[in-house]
Amino acid sequence: MLKNKPTVVIGASPNSERYSYKAVLSLFNNNHVVYPIGIRKGKIEHLEINTTKPFIAEIDTVTLYVGPNYQEEWYDYIISLKPKRVIFNPGTENRSFMDTLNKLGIETIEACTLVMLATKQY
């Protein structure tokens, strides 16, 4: 069994075709506590998408599904969560933000959360 890694999914969508939707389900199905956060209200199965930026203690991972042009509004929030790592999924890579996070001691990974979960590298 995998060690539980509480994860915030930023850019969570109620659209079942979106990768963020699939990632939330895969995280949950792999026994991780998952906090879906997005801009639209809705549900991913039984999980409510939070449209605010709540304080959540002891986060292991933040996984991004928001493109670089829309990430700046999330910078302070992500930093405030003090995650151990931030995963930049394909299309979300942002060298400037990654450098900032690294300077704060937060690991950054350019990878696909779904692939990491499927290959037991999460």
C-alpha positions in Angstrom: 0.0 0.0 0.0 1.3 3.5 -0.8 2.0 6.0 1.9 -0.8 8.5 2.0 0.4 11.8 0.5 -2.3 14.5 1.0 -2.5 16.4 -2.3 -4.1 19.6 -3.5 -5.2 19.5 -7.1 -5.2 23.1 -8.5 -7.3 23.5 -11.6 -9.8 20.7 -10.7 -12.7 20.5 -13.1 -16.1 18.8 -12.9 -15.6 17.9 -16.6 -14.9 14.1 -16.7 -12.9 14.5 -19.9 -10.3 16.8 -18.2 -7.0 15.3 -16.8 -7.5 17.2 -13.5 -10.8 15.3 -13.0 -9.0 12.0 -13.8 -6.1 12.9 -11.5 -8.4 13.6 -8.5 -10.1 10.2 -9.0 -6.8 8.4 -9.4 -5.4 10.0 -6.3 -8.5 9.1 -4.3 -8.5 5.5 -5.7 -4.8 5.2 -4.7 -5.6 6.0 -1.1 -4.4 9.6 -1.0 -6.3 12.4 0.7 -7.2 14.7 -2.1 -8.4 18.3 -2.1 -9.8 19.4 -5.5 -9.6 23.2 -5.9 -10.9 25.0 -9.1 -12.7 28.0 -10.4 -16.0 26.3 -11.1 -18.2 24.7 -8.5 -19.0 21.0 -9.0 -18.2 17.5 -8.0 -15.7 14.9 -9.0 -17.9 11.9 -8.0 -18.5 12.5 -4.3 -15.7 15.1 -3.8 -16.8 18.7 -3.8 -14.5 21.1 -5.8 -13.5 24.0 -3.5 -13.6 27.4 -5.3 -11.8 29.2 -2.5 -8.2 29.0 -1.3 -8.6 27.2 2.1 -5.8 26.7 4.5 -5.0 23.0 4.6 -2.3 21.7 7.0 0.3 19.1 6.2 0.1 19.0 2.5 2.6 16.7 0.8 2.0 17.6 -2.8 0.4 20.3 -5.0 -0.3 19.2 -8.5 -1.0 21.9 -11.1 -3.5 21.8 -13.9 -3.4 25.6 -14.5 -1.3 27.0 -17.3 1.5 29.4 -16.7 -0.6 32.4 -17.8 -3.0 31.8 -15.0 -0.7 30.6 -12.2 0.4 33.9 -10.7 -2.9 34.3 -8.8 -2.0 30.9 -7.1 1.6 31.6 -6.2 1.0 32.9 -2.6 -1.6 30.3 -1.9 0.7 27.4 -3.0 3.6 28.8 -1.0 1.4 29.2 2.1 0.5 25.5 2.0 4.2 24.6 2.5 4.1 21.5 0.3 7.0 19.2 0.1 6.7 19.2 -3.7 4.8 20.8 -6.6 4.1 18.7 -9.7 3.9 20.7 -13.0 1.8 18.6 -15.3 2.3 18.8 -19.1 1.5 22.3 -20.2 1.9 23.9 -16.8 5.7 24.2 -16.8 6.8 27.6 -15.4 10.6 28.0 -14.9 10.3 31.3 -13.0 7.8 29.8 -10.4 9.8 26.6 -10.2 12.9 28.6 -9.4 11.0 30.5 -6.7 9.7 27.3 -5.1 13.1 25.6 -5.2 14.7 28.6 -3.4 12.0 28.1 -0.7 13.1 24.4 -0.4 10.0 23.1 -2.2 10.8 20.3 -4.7 9.4 20.8 -8.2 8.8 18.0 -10.7 7.8 18.3 -14.4 5.7 15.1 -14.7 2.3 13.7 -15.3 0.5 12.9 -12.0 -1.6 10.2 -13.8 1.6 8.5 -15.1 3.3 8.8 -11.7 0.3 7.1 -10.1 0.0 4.4 -12.7 3.7 3.5 -12.5 3.8 3.6 -8.7 6.3 6.6 -8.7 3.9 8.9 -6.8 
